[in-house]
Amino acid sequence: MLNSFEGGHALIVAVAHYPMVNPLSEHVLNDGREIHKLLGSPQYCGYPKHQVQLLIDQESTASAVRERLKGLARDTGPQDTALIYFSGHGGRVEAGPERGTYLIPYDCDPSRLQATAIESEELTSLLGNIRAGRLVVILDACHSAGAGELKALDPAPVMKAGLDLKTYGVLAEGKGRVLLASSRANEVSLILPGKKNSLFTHYLLDALKGAAGTEGDGLIRVFDVFSYVSDKVPAEANQHPVFKAHDVENNFPLALYEGGKKAATARGYVKSTRLKTLHGPTRIELNKRLVDRWEDLADYLEIPLHERAQFPQGKEPRKVLDWLEQRSRLDLLRDAFNYFEWTDLLKVLDHPT
C-alpha cells in the first residue's frame, strides 16, 4: 500500500473578502481550506503537508501569489506533480488600455488592473516556468453571489466576470499540462443552498476523496476527476466544467485514493465507461455530421494548424476523430459537444447505432 504521494506539490489560493472589489461568499474560503486539508491528509490524497501551501484572503496578495508560483518552479522537477487551485474573482476587459484577462488577488484595485491584478500572459509565463512533469491548474473564478446572481466587479463595470475559453487553452499549453475550470465563459460558478462549498468544489472534493472511482491501484487520476465533476455538476445546475489539456498522453495520477487503499470504485459512484474507441456505425454518423463543423471542433481541441494541414481534403472529420483516438482523448468529444450545444451529436454518442 502507498502511504504518501511524495512528488505532489500544491498551491491553494482562496479570496472572498476583497477590500476594493465586491466580496464573495464565505463558501470560497471553505473551498480553499478543505482542498488544502484534503490534499495534505495521509488518509486521503497523501501530499506531504509541507508541500501543500495555502493563501487565504489577505495572504493572497499579487506579490504573494507570484512568489509561491516561483517557489513551485524552484521546488518541482520532471518526476513531480504540481496542482494549483484558485478560487476568487476572475475577469476580462475587452476594450481600452486595461484590455486583458485577469485573476484578481486580494489587493487588486479595479481602477488599476494592469498594475495590481495578475494578467493571463503573466500567469502563463509563471506557469511555464514550473518544470513539474504534470501540472494541473484548477480555476473556480467565475463565482456568483448566490444561485443565478452574478456580482460584477466594482468599480470596473467594463469588466466581465470569468475567463474565456481562449485563456483556458493558453494556460494549459505545455507538455503534461491540464486545466480544469468550474464553468464555461458564459456561465457562473454557483453556490447552492444547503452546501458549504461551491457546487464545483463540492464535487471536486468528492472526486479527490475517491468518489470518481479508481483503476484499483490506489491512485486517483486526472481524467477520472474531470469525468466525475462533469457528470455531477450539470446534473444540479446550468453549469458545465471545462477541461483543457495539451500534449497529455495518459490518464496520469493526481493523488492517492484514501491514503493508497486499493479499490475499483468508491462511495457508490460507478464511473461511466471511458470512451476508448468509436464503433463503426457511430464513427460513420459522426463523420457525416461533422462535415461542416470539424474546424470548430479542431479549434476547441487545439489541434495544431500544421497537423490539420495534413488532413486529406474531404476526410477531415475522420482525421479529427483519429487524432483523438490516438491520444486516448475521445472522452473530450462529450465536453466539446456540450460546449457547442450540438445535441444531435450528443445523441449519437449516447445512443450508438
Stockholm file with secondary structure:
# STOCKHOLM 1.0

chainA/1-353         MLNSFEGGHALIVAVAHYPMVNPLSEHVLNDGREIHKLLGSPQYCGYPKHQVQLLIDQESTASAVRERLKGLARDTGPQDTALIYFSGHGGRVEAGPERGTYLIPYDCDPSRLQATAIESEELTSLLGNIRAGRLVVILDACHSAGAGELKALDPAPVMKAGLDLKTYGVLAEGKGRVLLASSRANEVSLILPGKKNSLFTHYLLDALKGAAGTEGDGLIRVFDVFSYVSDKVPAEANQHPVFKAHDVENNFPLALYEGGKKAATARGYVKSTRLKTLHGPTRIELNKRLVDRWEDLADYLEIPLHERAQFPQGKEPRKVLDWLEQRSRLDLLRDAFNYFEWTDLLKVLDHPT
#=GR chainA/1-353 SS CCCCCTTEEEEEEECCCCSSSCCCCTHHHHHHHHHHHHHTCTTTTCCCGGGEEEEEGGGCCHHHHHHHHHHHHHHCCTTCEEEEEEESCEEEECSSTTCEEEECCTTCCGGGHHHHSEEHHHHHHHHHTCCCSEEEEEEECCBCSBTTBCCCCTTCTTEEESCCHHHHHHHTCSTTEEEEESSCTTSCBCCCTTCSSCHHHHHHHHIIIIITCCCSSSEEEHHHHHHHHHHHHHHHSSCCCEEEEESCCSCCEEEESGGGCCCSCBTTBCCCCCCCCCCHHHHHHHHHHTTTTHHHHHHHHTCCHHHHTTSCTTCHHHHHHHHHHHTTCTTHHHHHHHHHTCHHHHHHHHSCC
#=GC SS_cons         CCCCCTTEEEEEEECCCCSSSCCCCTHHHHHHHHHHHHHTCTTTTCCCGGGEEEEEGGGCCHHHHHHHHHHHHHHCCTTCEEEEEEESCEEEECSSTTCEEEECCTTCCGGGHHHHSEEHHHHHHHHHTCCCSEEEEEEECCBCSBTTBCCCCTTCTTEEESCCHHHHHHHTCSTTEEEEESSCTTSCBCCCTTCSSCHHHHHHHHIIIIITCCCSSSEEEHHHHHHHHHHHHHHHSSCCCEEEEESCCSCCEEEESGGGCCCSCBTTBCCCCCCCCCCHHHHHHHHHHTTTTHHHHHHHHTCCHHHHTTSCTTCHHHHHHHHHHHTTCTTHHHHHHHHHTCHHHHHHHHSCC
//
